[in-house]
Amino acid sequence: MPLSSTSRIAHGLVWSLALVPLIFFIAGLSAGDFASTATILNMLGRLTGVLGVAFLLLSAALSARVPGVDQPFGGLTKLWHTHHRMGAASLFLLMLHPLLLAFSAAGYSQQAAISTLFPAFSNTAAWMGWTALILMMIFLAPSFAFFGPPQYERWKHIHALAGPAVIFALIHTFMASRTMPGMADTVIWSIFALLAVGAVSWRLLFSQRIGRLDYTVKHVEPVTDGVVELTLEPQDKPLEYEAGNFVYLTPFDKHLDAGDREEHPYTLSSSPLEPNLRIAIKSLGDASRAIQSIDPGTKVTVEGPYGRFFPAGGRVESPELWVAGGIGITPFLARMRHIQALQSGGDIVMIYAVQDESRALYADEIRELALQIPGFVLVMHYFYHEGPVSAEFLHRHCPDLGHREIYICGPLPLNELIKQHAHHAGVTHNHIHSEEFELL
Ligand SMILES: Cc1cc2nc3c(=O)[nH]c(=O)nc-3n(C[C@H](O)[C@H](O)[C@H](O)COP(=O)(O)OP(=O)(O)OC[C@H]3O[C@@H](n4cnc5c(N)ncnc54)[C@H](O)[C@@H]3O)c2cc1C
């Protein structure tokens, strides 16, 4: 089955799982729930609560980042799209939840409506719910584009409020619960709670101790101005990975200007057959700038591997078109190094899009590898000369693009442009694979 079909099924299953409490909730409804506007509003208020909590708990479960779990979902970046959508849906539904209950109460008395929105101090269940909702508003707000691009480390610290929000939402649900008939209430919410609490505990407590491998920086090679390649030597068990995978890299060096003990995602640019890991890092912010001058001998940890860009194994089974932009060359470099090490080949056209000649990272090595890999065609695209990659450019250099698997990794506008050209050329969604260097 094609990679993207598996991925669609996996994402579909998670959304379907979130609907399980809703199905039980609907099964438990009676004629009384539809007797008047007030009872209907009350039923809708409870329904938004059930679905909102289900989305919140599953969204938390998806944040675990256990290596390998992202594979059926098409990689971590894709899995986190679902995590974000579920989180946003959960916030929307849980904001509606008290409003609908208050409107329903207004059908009985104004006082009832007010005390739904401003519950008595003794109403612990309601206060737990409000605390969860307020925490959600705080930790989810920076994720919305409306508030501008978030500063990652600040975003991450605020996002840690997800843990207490999940706990308060669960207490509210167990205390206030009259959502599903019979034992279903306890059983279903307990399973969801286990998934969410297990995932958050793994992420915050255990992954840092048992989920990371120790490495040492062996070499630091400048690639060009503002880009270095680190070679990392395993201290114990080496990481097993596929070309195109990425890891979270954490340096331990208090002399770094920024980023000491901070984890950042980077694609492995080495072939999986090499004994050491190689990572090319472009200076794009504080931590990636500071790491340009990291010293050999520095201890680092890597967590992963994550991502599922290329098919496993390294062999090229069908014709491929690769489009790389800027630092997005890293997964392709890993695959070229791997194919060359396997002494394999394949029908591959690679378009490497850069601003100008001086910005082409690894240009010499890539030209050399392209010559060594049978069937490999390298096409350079210079923005200053050609402007954005046009459909005409693609068709000129790859006339049969409609019959190829297409792999894209570069800045978002390039990814979107190539997808558009590919769709116009009749390539279906299943045959287009893209990696984004953006997780938020
Ligand atoms: C899957 C993936 C693969 C990547 N591969 C490479 C690579 O091979 N080479 C390379 O140079 N860069 C790569 N990046 C980008 C790299 O992670 C960021 O440039 C780096 O984290 C920036 O951190 P900073 O503190 O220097 O900059 P900041 O100014 O703090 O961050 C700039 C932007 O980078 C993103 N970012 C920062 N920290 C993190 C984090 N811990 N987790 C997720 N996103 C973060 C945020 O979107 C942020 O807005 C990759 C990113 C992803 C998601």
PDBQT file of the ligand as one rigid body, heavy atoms in Angstrom, charges set to zero:
ROOT
HETATM    1  C1  LIG A 501      11.794  17.996  10.747  1.00  0.00    +0.000 C 
HETATM    2  C2  LIG A 501      12.804  19.108  10.788  1.00  0.00    +0.000 A 
HETATM    3  C3  LIG A 501      14.057  18.910  10.238  1.00  0.00    +0.000 A 
HETATM    4  C4  LIG A 501      14.987  19.950  10.266  1.00  0.00    +0.000 A 
HETATM    5  N1  LIG A 501      16.199  19.731   9.715  1.00  0.00    +0.000 NA
HETATM    6  C5  LIG A 501      17.120  20.738   9.710  1.00  0.00    +0.000 A 
HETATM    7  C6  LIG A 501      18.417  20.533   9.142  1.00  0.00    +0.000 A 
HETATM    8  O1  LIG A 501      18.767  19.454   8.640  1.00  0.00    +0.000 OA
HETATM    9  N2  LIG A 501      19.294  21.565   9.187  1.00  0.00    +0.000 N 
HETATM   10  C7  LIG A 501      18.940  22.785   9.729  1.00  0.00    +0.000 A 
HETATM   11  O2  LIG A 501      19.776  23.681   9.727  1.00  0.00    +0.000 OA
HETATM   12  N3  LIG A 501      17.731  22.991  10.267  1.00  0.00    +0.000 NA
HETATM   13  C8  LIG A 501      16.815  22.003  10.283  1.00  0.00    +0.000 A 
HETATM   14  N4  LIG A 501      15.590  22.213  10.851  1.00  0.00    +0.000 N 
HETATM   15  C9  LIG A 501      15.286  23.536  11.399  1.00  0.00    +0.000 C 
HETATM   16  C10 LIG A 501      15.862  23.669  12.807  1.00  0.00    +0.000 C 
HETATM   17  O3  LIG A 501      15.179  22.809  13.701  1.00  0.00    +0.000 OA
HETATM   18  C11 LIG A 501      15.663  25.105  13.310  1.00  0.00    +0.000 C 
HETATM   19  O4  LIG A 501      16.365  25.948  12.451  1.00  0.00    +0.000 OA
HETATM   20  C12 LIG A 501      16.212  25.290  14.679  1.00  0.00    +0.000 C 
HETATM   21  O5  LIG A 501      15.471  24.509  15.607  1.00  0.00    +0.000 OA
HETATM   22  C13 LIG A 501      16.112  26.780  15.019  1.00  0.00    +0.000 C 
HETATM   23  O6  LIG A 501      16.344  26.985  16.378  1.00  0.00    +0.000 OA
HETATM   24  P1  LIG A 501      16.965  28.382  16.869  1.00  0.00    +0.000 P 
HETATM   25  O7  LIG A 501      16.875  28.460  18.342  1.00  0.00    +0.000 OA
HETATM   26  O8  LIG A 501      18.277  28.586  16.230  1.00  0.00    +0.000 OA
HETATM   27  O9  LIG A 501      15.989  29.449  16.206  1.00  0.00    +0.000 OA
HETATM   28  P2  LIG A 501      14.638  30.048  16.741  1.00  0.00    +0.000 P 
HETATM   29  O10 LIG A 501      14.593  31.469  16.303  1.00  0.00    +0.000 OA
HETATM   30  O11 LIG A 501      14.416  29.714  18.182  1.00  0.00    +0.000 OA
HETATM   31  O12 LIG A 501      13.629  29.193  15.906  1.00  0.00    +0.000 OA
HETATM   32  C14 LIG A 501      13.350  29.452  14.552  1.00  0.00    +0.000 C 
HETATM   33  C15 LIG A 501      12.186  28.555  14.186  1.00  0.00    +0.000 C 
HETATM   34  O13 LIG A 501      12.635  27.188  14.210  1.00  0.00    +0.000 OA
HETATM   35  C16 LIG A 501      11.635  26.350  14.781  1.00  0.00    +0.000 C 
HETATM   36  N5  LIG A 501      12.170  25.706  15.990  1.00  0.00    +0.000 N 
HETATM   37  C17 LIG A 501      13.062  26.210  16.855  1.00  0.00    +0.000 A 
HETATM   38  N6  LIG A 501      13.332  25.327  17.813  1.00  0.00    +0.000 NA
HETATM   39  C18 LIG A 501      12.567  24.248  17.550  1.00  0.00    +0.000 A 
HETATM   40  C19 LIG A 501      12.380  23.009  18.196  1.00  0.00    +0.000 A 
HETATM   41  N7  LIG A 501      13.058  22.670  19.307  1.00  0.00    +0.000 N 
HETATM   42  N8  LIG A 501      11.482  22.155  17.670  1.00  0.00    +0.000 NA
HETATM   43  C20 LIG A 501      10.797  22.473  16.573  1.00  0.00    +0.000 A 
HETATM   44  N9  LIG A 501      10.932  23.619  15.884  1.00  0.00    +0.000 NA
HETATM   45  C21 LIG A 501      11.810  24.495  16.390  1.00  0.00    +0.000 A 
HETATM   46  C22 LIG A 501      10.461  27.218  15.137  1.00  0.00    +0.000 C 
HETATM   47  O14 LIG A 501       9.519  27.161  14.075  1.00  0.00    +0.000 OA
HETATM   48  C23 LIG A 501      11.025  28.591  15.205  1.00  0.00    +0.000 C 
HETATM   49  O15 LIG A 501      10.062  29.548  14.875  1.00  0.00    +0.000 OA
HETATM   50  C24 LIG A 501      14.650  21.191  10.859  1.00  0.00    +0.000 A 
HETATM   51  C25 LIG A 501      13.402  21.376  11.428  1.00  0.00    +0.000 A 
HETATM   52  C26 LIG A 501      12.488  20.353  11.404  1.00  0.00    +0.000 A 
HETATM   53  C27 LIG A 501      11.146  20.566  12.032  1.00  0.00    +0.000 C 
ENDROOT
TORSDOF 0
